[in-house]
Amino acid sequence: MHGESFAYCCSLHLSFPSPRVMRLEKKPLDGLGLEVSGGYRVGIYVIELEDDSVCKAAGLQVGDRLLKVRVFG
């Protein structure tokens, strides 16, 4: 995958009964386009998404709890 990188994101949202896993393709120097808040005891939650972000395009929503994010490349 020359010139591209990708991320896997596993998240929970109140309206979904089970975790969702998303594969996000992005350019190597681009960010994921999200802002998070929280920490160890309360969990990490999405509080803002950029309009043109790969996370928003993949279906991530404000309020989602991130269970795992791995970025490759």
PLY file of the C-alpha trace (Angstrom):
ply
format ascii 1.0
element vertex 73
property float x
property float y
property float z
element edge 72
property int vertex1
property int vertex2
end_header
0.00 0.00 0.00
2.55 2.57 -1.17
1.64 6.19 -0.38
-1.36 5.37 1.80
-1.94 4.36 5.38
-4.94 3.09 7.24
-6.44 2.78 10.69
-8.78 0.38 12.39
-11.25 1.84 14.84
-13.56 -0.07 17.19
-16.31 2.00 18.77
-19.55 1.81 20.72
-22.56 4.09 20.31
-25.74 4.12 22.37
-27.90 3.29 19.35
-25.87 0.18 18.40
-26.04 -2.99 20.52
-22.51 -4.17 19.76
-19.12 -2.64 18.88
-18.48 -1.49 15.32
-15.13 -2.03 13.62
-14.19 0.37 10.82
-11.23 0.39 8.44
-10.24 3.95 7.57
-7.97 4.71 4.61
-6.04 7.97 4.72
-2.96 9.71 3.35
0.16 9.13 5.49
0.48 12.69 6.83
-3.25 13.34 7.27
-4.86 13.06 10.67
-8.03 11.17 11.46
-10.04 14.38 11.89
-11.48 13.81 15.33
-11.20 15.26 18.81
-11.58 13.05 21.87
-12.10 13.55 25.59
-12.02 11.32 28.62
-9.51 8.99 30.11
-8.74 5.76 31.87
-11.72 5.47 34.22
-14.47 7.01 32.08
-13.46 5.91 28.59
-12.42 7.88 25.53
-15.29 9.59 23.68
-15.48 11.41 20.34
-16.46 15.03 21.04
-15.89 16.54 17.58
-15.43 15.39 13.97
-14.13 17.45 11.05
-16.65 17.60 8.20
-14.24 16.08 5.66
-12.61 13.53 7.99
-12.14 9.86 7.17
-13.70 9.01 10.55
-16.93 10.85 9.75
-17.05 9.30 6.27
-16.67 5.83 7.84
-19.63 6.42 10.17
-18.00 7.45 13.44
-20.29 9.80 15.38
-19.94 12.38 18.13
-20.63 10.53 21.38
-19.04 7.25 20.24
-16.84 5.56 22.84
-13.54 4.46 21.32
-12.52 1.00 22.40
-9.43 0.66 20.22
-7.68 2.62 17.47
-4.65 1.36 15.56
-2.95 3.34 12.81
-0.65 1.67 10.26
1.70 3.46 7.90
0 1
1 2
2 3
3 4
4 5
5 6
6 7
7 8
8 9
9 10
10 11
11 12
12 13
13 14
14 15
15 16
16 17
17 18
18 19
19 20
20 21
21 22
22 23
23 24
24 25
25 26
26 27
27 28
28 29
29 30
30 31
31 32
32 33
33 34
34 35
35 36
36 37
37 38
38 39
39 40
40 41
41 42
42 43
43 44
44 45
45 46
46 47
47 48
48 49
49 50
50 51
51 52
52 53
53 54
54 55
55 56
56 57
57 58
58 59
59 60
60 61
61 62
62 63
63 64
64 65
65 66
66 67
67 68
68 69
69 70
70 71
71 72
